[in-house]
Amino acid sequence: MSKQFLRGLVAAILDDQRLIINLGMEQGVSCGDQFIVYEEGDQINDPQSEESLGGLELVKTILEAVHVQEKMALVMPIRKETTTQSTVLSATLAQTHTTTPSSSNDIYRDRLNVQKKQTKGLKQVNGTISIGDKVRSVEAV
């Protein structure tokens, strides 16, 4: 039997840190399971067969189940590690000891040498989470 992602929807928004999704114990959800909230982007086709590979998932956020009931789960953003800057008293020491990017949003990756004419770009993701947004598990079950 092949593994599949759990798929559901945002059922309720409790506040800016807590959402309810319509997946629970009945679907195999456990505390600590991770989920993405996403919107579906453009369809991508296989370059050889031209068969549709499906819509590209444009991720809004990644969440973790913190409380699970039969048919629903309470999910929250994944905890972030505390940076050296927030724990060191001296600003000078913080600057000297910081080995991570100054902002958690900073991502450093090499650029790929790609055919510029073939780039599609991405649909702009609306990061606002709404009731009814699509949700899926990060790991297949």
N, C-alpha and C positions, 0 to 999 in steps of 0.2 A: 504494500500500500504506500503510495507516495505521500510525502509530507505536504501540507498546505498551510497557508497563513490563516489565522483567525481574522475574519472581517466583520466590522460592525460600524456603528455610528456614534457620534457624540449625542447623548440623550438629554443631558442637562449641564448647565454651567453654574456652579455654586458660587465661585468668585474667581479672581485672577490667578489662582493657583490650583483650584480643584474642579475637575470635570467628572461627570458620570458617563460611562460608556455602556452600551447595551450588550456587553459580553460579560459573563460571569462563570461561576463554577460549572454550570451546565455545559458550557463550551470548553471547559478545561483551563480556565484562567486561574492563576495562583498569584499571591502577593509576590512582588518583585518582577513579574513579567513586564516587558517593555512593549510599548505601542507607539506608532507614529500617527499623527493627524495629518492628512494630506488632501490635496485636490488633484484631480487628474488633468494632466497636460496633454500635449499633442500626441497623436498616434505615431508610433515608430514602426517602420516596415523593415523586414529582413532584406538586405541588399541583394541576396541571390534569388530567393523565392518570391520576394515582394509580399509575402504573407505578413499580416499585421502581428506585431509583437505585443500589442496592447498600448495603453496610454502611459506616458511617463508619469510617475508619482512625484509631485512637487510637495516636498515635506514642509509642513508648517512648524511642527515641533515633535519632540520625542518625550514620551511620558512613561511613568512607572505605576503599576497597580499597587496601592497601599492598603486597600480594604476590598475584599471580594465577597459578594453575596451570590445567591443562586443565579440570577439573571442579569446582574450588573456589577460594575466595579468602579470604585473611586480611584481616579488616576491623578497624579501630580507630576510636575517637572522633575527630572532626575536631579538628585543633589549634586551640587558643584563642590569641588575641592576648594578649600580656603587657600588663597594665594599668600605668599610670603609678605606682600605689601600690607595686607590687612592685619597681620599679626606682629609685625616688627614695629616698635615704637618710633624709632628714628627714621625720618624720611630718607636721610642719607644712607643709612644701613639698608633700607628697603631697596633703594636703587642699586646698591652694590650687590645685594644678595638675590635679586630677582633674576631667575633664569627662564621664566616663561614669558610669553607676550603680555604686554600691559593690559590688554583687554581680552576677555574670554571669547570675543567675536573674531579676534585676529586668527586667521588660518594661513599657514605658510605652506605652499605647495609649488613644485616646479611647474613651469609652463610646458605644454606639449608642442612638438613641432608638427602642426596639422595643416591640411589644405584649407586655407582661409575661405576659399570659395564654397567649400562644402559645409561650413559651420551654419547651424540652424538658429543658434541662440535659444534661450528659454523664455517661455511665457513668464511674465512677472508674477511671482507668487504673492497672493494677498494673505499675509500672515495672520489676519484676524480669524479667530476660531469662532465658529457658529454652531448652534444646534443643527444636527443633520450632517455635519462634516464627516467624511469617510475616515475610518480608523482601521488599522490592521496591526497584527502582532509583528514584532521585529523578527522573531524566530518562528520558523515553521514548526507545526506540531504534527 
